[in-house]
Amino acid sequence: MTDMTNGACQPTAFGLPSDTGGKDLGVFLPIANGGWILSSTAPKLDGSYDYNRKVARLADETGLDFIMSMAKYRGYGGETEHWRHALDSTALMAALAEATDRVKIWTTTHTLLQNPAVTAKMMATLDQISHGRAGLNVVTGAYKGEFAQMGAWPDNVGHDDRYALATEWIQAIKALWTQDSVTMDGKYFQLDDCMSDPKPATRPFLVCAGTSKAGMRFTSNEMDALFLSGGDIPELAASSQAAKDDAASIGRAVRTYSMMTILFGDSDAAAEAEAARYREGLDEGALHGMMRAYGFLDAEIGKENAFVRKARSTFMTPHVLGTPETVIERLSEIFAQTSLDGLMLIFPDYLTGMPIFGEHVLPVLRQRFPSRVPEPSHV
């Protein structure tokens, strides 16, 4: 539900800085080996629970707003066997909810894999464990090989059809969260006097990453936030505004976020040198596996597209390199020139990068982009 203030759409309050004009800053947890750098010379992230627990505790202690984990079932291969070893998202987040006190806890579920009644109960459970901090990242598809390996890829459900499926899915979940009994005879899901108790005390935060026309309308209708791709400021500004305009056209408000990898150095040159070292260790096999997964292999189609060029930097997301002062100015520029409501942060080594961000960058961003009221307690 979207609040209306003086006739304008306002985002539903979830105890986030963006409720009142601030910026939400969180962490994309490294739940699979290799993190978000395709390189044999990058820090060796093992994707273990112990490492992720330390990251979650750091996020809590440094004052970040959320932690989120992906759901991954098959890696990209290569010499690093990138993402071969991945934890279950929801089991992990339930444990991290118990290990933290204030940070929001956002898990990920694929609509093609999980029955809505099962998801409704999982999220109600996560709501209890986290005392109202739960959120759900809704993924409507993935690459075919990841799902086909377990017999779960529906060849008869195309791209836009997956959003029709997801609409039934999330509407069933919302009904189960609020109604005593749900009967539903949909194209993709059927519920017969279906009950799901307990209900969440706080309706979980809902986010997805669908930026196609169908994905954006799904977000406008059903979600609270949208993850955008791309790191170019004009591109981010245009896509963020398009998402907000689409939601406003049906009387709703959505938040927009983007991902950003932060690499700190004692100087900008030192950070650039570290990035160059990662490029020297580019895992071509993992890059090839990722290109195959997403359906475009530049070597096979004979051209180099923007996605491939970015991946050849070894960074799987947009990135900022430099001193804390450089990072502050770059992130401030992004927030000042776009309507983004926040960033989901990635670090080559979270345990060394996050304390620097928390001590030097976060306080300045909070001051420059404040909420209109004191920050919520997150409890």
C-alpha positions in Angstrom: 0.0 0.0 0.0 1.2 3.5 -0.8 0.5 6.5 1.5 -1.0 9.7 0.0 0.2 13.0 1.4 -1.3 16.2 0.0 -2.3 14.2 -3.0 1.2 13.0 -3.7 2.3 9.3 -3.7 4.5 8.5 -0.7 6.4 5.2 -0.1 5.0 2.9 2.5 6.9 3.3 5.7 9.3 0.4 6.5 11.6 2.0 9.1 14.1 3.0 6.3 15.7 6.4 5.8 14.0 6.6 2.4 10.6 6.7 4.2 11.3 10.4 4.7 13.7 11.4 2.0 17.0 9.8 3.1 19.1 7.2 1.3 19.1 3.5 2.1 22.5 1.9 2.2 22.9 -1.8 2.5 25.1 -4.8 1.6 24.7 -7.5 -1.0 26.0 -10.5 1.0 28.7 -12.7 -0.6 26.9 -16.0 -0.1 28.7 -17.7 -3.0 32.4 -18.2 -3.5 34.2 -15.5 -5.5 31.8 -12.7 -4.6 31.2 -10.3 -7.5 34.7 -10.3 -9.0 35.6 -12.7 -11.8 39.3 -13.0 -11.0 41.8 -15.5 -9.5 43.8 -12.5 -8.1 40.9 -10.9 -6.2 40.4 -11.6 -2.4 39.3 -15.2 -1.9 35.7 -15.0 -0.6 34.5 -18.5 0.3 30.8 -17.8 0.6 30.7 -19.5 4.0 28.2 -18.9 6.8 30.9 -17.8 9.2 32.1 -15.1 6.8 28.6 -13.9 6.0 27.8 -13.7 9.7 30.8 -11.4 10.3 29.6 -9.3 7.4 26.0 -9.1 8.8 27.3 -8.1 12.2 29.5 -5.4 10.7 26.5 -4.1 8.8 24.5 -4.0 12.0 27.3 -2.3 14.0 28.3 0.3 11.4 24.7 1.6 10.9 23.8 0.2 7.5 20.2 -0.2 6.7 19.8 -3.7 5.1 21.5 -6.9 4.1 20.4 -9.0 1.2 21.3 -12.4 -0.2 20.8 -13.8 -3.7 19.5 -17.3 -4.5 21.9 -19.2 -6.7 21.8 -22.9 -7.8 24.5 -23.2 -10.4 27.8 -21.4 -10.8 29.7 -20.1 -13.9 32.7 -22.5 -13.8 36.2 -21.4 -14.8 39.4 -22.0 -12.9 37.8 -20.3 -9.8 34.6 -22.3 -10.1 32.8 -19.0 -9.6 29.6 -19.3 -7.5 29.8 -23.1 -7.4 29.5 -23.1 -3.6 26.4 -21.1 -2.6 24.3 -21.0 0.6 20.5 -21.2 0.7 19.2 -17.6 0.9 16.3 -18.0 3.3 18.0 -20.4 5.7 21.0 -18.1 5.9 18.9 -14.9 6.4 16.9 -16.6 9.2 20.2 -17.3 11.0 21.5 -13.8 10.4 18.2 -12.3 11.7 19.0 -13.9 15.0 22.6 -12.7 14.8 21.7 -9.0 14.3 19.5 -6.4 16.0 18.6 -3.6 13.7 19.6 -4.1 10.1 16.8 -5.2 7.6 16.9 -8.8 6.5 16.1 -9.4 2.8 16.0 -12.9 1.4 15.5 -14.0 -2.3 13.0 -16.4 -3.8 12.4 -17.5 -7.4 8.8 -17.6 -8.4 9.5 -20.5 -10.7 10.8 -22.7 -7.9 8.7 -22.0 -4.8 5.0 -22.4 -4.2 3.4 -19.2 -2.9 1.9 -20.9 0.1 5.3 -22.2 1.1 6.9 -18.8 0.6 4.1 -17.0 2.6 4.9 -19.2 5.6 8.6 -18.9 5.3 8.3 -15.1 5.3 5.9 -15.1 8.2 8.5 -17.1 10.1 11.3 -14.7 9.1 9.2 -11.8 10.2 8.9 -13.4 13.7 12.6 -14.2 13.9 13.7 -10.7 12.8 11.0 -8.9 14.8 9.6 -7.1 11.7 12.8 -6.7 9.7 12.0 -9.2 6.9 12.0 -8.4 3.2 11.7 -10.5 0.0 13.6 -10.1 -3.3 11.3 -11.6 -5.9 13.1 -13.1 -8.9 10.9 -14.0 -11.8 13.4 -16.0 -13.9 17.1 -16.9 -14.2 19.2 -18.6 -16.7 17.8 -21.8 -18.2 20.7 -24.1 -17.3 20.3 -23.3 -13.6 16.7 -24.4 -13.6 16.8 -27.1 -16.2 19.4 -29.1 -14.2 16.6 -29.8 -11.6 13.8 -30.1 -14.1 12.2 -26.8 -13.2 12.5 -24.7 -16.4 9.1 -24.2 -18.1 9.7 -23.9 -21.8 6.2 -22.7 -22.3 6.5 -19.6 -20.1 8.2 -16.8 -21.9 9.7 -13.6 -20.5 6.5 -11.5 -20.2 4.5 -14.6 -19.1 6.9 -15.0 -16.2 5.6 -11.6 -14.9 2.0 -12.8 -15.3 3.0 -15.9 -13.2 4.8 -13.7 -10.7 1.7 -11.5 -10.3 -0.4 -14.5 -9.4 2.3 -15.7 -7.1 2.7 -12.5 -5.1 -1.0 -11.8 -5.0 -1.5 -15.2 -3.6 1.1 -14.5 -0.9 -0.4 -11.2 0.0 -3.8 -12.8 0.4 -2.4 -15.5 2.6 -0.7 -12.9 4.8 -4.0 -11.1 5.3 -6.9 -13.5 4.9 -8.2 -16.4 7.0 -8.5 -18.6 4.0 -7.7 -18.2 0.3 -9.2 -19.9 -2.7 -7.6 -19.0 -6.0 -8.1 -20.5 -9.5 -5.3 -18.9 -11.5 -3.6 -19.9 -14.7 -0.4 -20.8 -12.8 -1.5 -21.4 -9.2 -4.5 -22.9 -7.5 -5.3 -22.5 -3.8 -8.3 -24.4 -2.3 -9.4 -23.1 1.1 -5.7 -22.5 1.8 -4.7 -21.3 5.2 -1.4 -19.8 6.3 -0.9 -18.9 9.9 0.7 -17.1 11.6 0.4 -13.9 9.7 3.4 -11.5 9.5 3.1 -8.8 12.2 4.8 -6.5 9.7 4.2 -6.9 6.0 7.6 -7.8 4.5 9.4 -5.4 2.2 9.1 -6.4 -1.5 11.7 -5.7 -4.1 12.6 -7.1 -7.5 15.0 -6.3 -10.4 12.7 -6.4 -13.5 13.6 -3.4 -15.7 11.8 -4.4 -18.9 8.4 -2.8 -19.6 6.7 -5.9 -18.1 9.0 -6.0 -15.2 8.6 -2.3 -14.4 4.8 -2.6 -14.5 5.0 -5.6 -12.2 7.1 -3.5 -9.8 4.6 -0.6 -10.0 1.7 -2.9 -9.2 3.1 -5.2 -6.6 6.6 -4.2 -5.2 8.0 -1.6 -2.9 11.3 -1.1 -4.7 13.2 -1.9 -7.9 16.9 -2.7 -8.4 18.3 -1.0 -11.5 21.3 -2.0 -13.6 23.9 0.3 -15.0 26.3 2.7 -13.3 26.3 5.6 -15.8 24.7 8.6 -14.0 22.5 9.7 -17.0 21.3 6.1 -17.5 20.5 5.7 -13.8 18.7 9.0 -13.7 16.5 8.1 -16.6 15.7 4.6 -15.5 15.0 5.6 -11.9 12.7 8.4 -13.0 10.9 6.1 -15.5 10.2 3.6 -12.7 8.9 6.3 -10.4 6.8 7.8 -13.2 5.3 4.4 -14.1 4.3 3.7 -10.4 2.9 7.2 -10.0 0.7 6.7 -13.1 -1.2 4.1 -11.2 -1.2 6.0 -7.9 1.8 4.2 -6.2 5.3 5.0 -5.2 8.4 2.8 -5.5 11.9 3.1 -4.3 14.8 2.7 -6.7 18.2 1.2 -5.9 21.3 0.3 -7.8 24.3 -1.9 -6.9 27.8 -0.5 -6.5 31.2 -2.2 -5.8 33.5 -0.1 -3.6 37.3 -0.6 -3.8 39.2 1.6 -1.3 42.9 2.5 -1.6 45.3 4.7 0.2 45.2 6.8 -3.0 43.1 6.7 -6.1 46.2 5.4 -8.0 46.6 2.6 -5.5 42.9 1.6 -5.9 43.3 1.7 -9.7 46.4 -0.5 -9.4 44.5 -3.0 -7.3 41.8 -3.1 -9.9 44.4 -3.7 -12.6 45.8 -6.6 -10.6 42.3 -8.1 -10.6 42.1 -7.7 -14.4 45.3 -9.6 -14.8 43.6 -12.6 -13.1 40.4 -12.4 -15.1 38.8 -15.8 -15.1 38.0 -16.2 -18.8 36.2 -19.5 -18.2 33.9 -18.0 -15.6 33.2 -15.0 -17.9 32.3 -17.4 -20.7 30.0 -19.3 -18.3 28.3 -16.1 -17.3 27.9 -15.0 -20.9 26.4 -18.4 -21.8 24.1 -18.1 -18.8 22.7 -14.8 -19.9 22.4 -15.7 -23.6 25.1 -13.6 -25.2 28.5 -14.9 -25.9 30.5 -12.2 -27.6 33.0 -14.6 -29.1 30.1 -16.5 -30.8 28.0 -13.5 -32.0 31.1 -11.6 -33.1 30.7 -8.4 -31.2 31.6 -6.9 -27.8 28.6 -5.4 -26.0 28.5 -3.1 -23.0 27.7 -6.0 -20.5 30.7 -8.0 -21.7 33.0 -5.0 -21.6 32.0 -4.3 -18.0 32.5 -7.9 -17.0 36.0 -8.0 -18.6 37.0 -5.5 -15.9 36.3 -8.5 -13.6 33.7 -6.4 -11.7 30.2 -7.8 -12.2 28.6 -4.5 -11.1 29.4 -0.8 -11.5 32.2 0.2 -9.3 33.9 3.2 -7.6 37.7 3.1 -6.9 39.7 5.4 -4.7 40.1 7.0 -1.3 37.2 7.4 1.0 37.0 11.1 -0.1 36.8 10.0 -3.8 34.1 7.5 -2.9 32.1 10.1 -1.0 32.2 12.5 -3.9 31.3 9.8 -6.5 28.3 8.5 -4.4 27.2 12.0 -3.6 27.2 12.8 -7.3 25.0 9.8 -8.0 22.5 10.7 -5.4 22.5 14.4 -6.3 21.9 13.8 -10.0 19.4 10.9 -9.8 16.3 10.0 -7.9 17.8 6.8 -6.5 16.7 6.0 -3.0 19.7 3.9 -2.1 22.6 1.7 -3.0 23.3 -2.0 -2.3 27.1 -2.2 -1.7 29.6 -4.8 -2.6 33.3 -5.0 -1.4 36.2 -7.1 -2.7 36.8 -8.0 0.9 33.9 -7.0 3.1 35.8 -7.3 6.4 38.3 -4.7 5.4 36.2 -2.5 3.2 33.0 -2.1 5.4 34.8 -0.6 8.4 36.3 2.1 6.2 32.9 2.8 4.7 31.3 2.9 8.1 33.8 5.2 9.6 34.6 7.6 6.8 31.9 7.5 4.1 28.6 6.7 5.8 28.5 9.6 8.2 29.1 12.1 5.4 26.4 10.6 3.2 23.9 10.6 6.2 24.7 14.3 6.6 24.5 15.3 3.0 21.3 13.2 2.3 19.4 13.2 5.6 15.9 11.9 6.4 13.4 14.6 7.1 13.0 13.2 10.6 15.5 11.4 12.9 16.5 8.0 11.6 14.2 5.2 12.5 15.3 2.7 15.2 15.0 -0.3 12.8 13.2 -2.4 15.5 
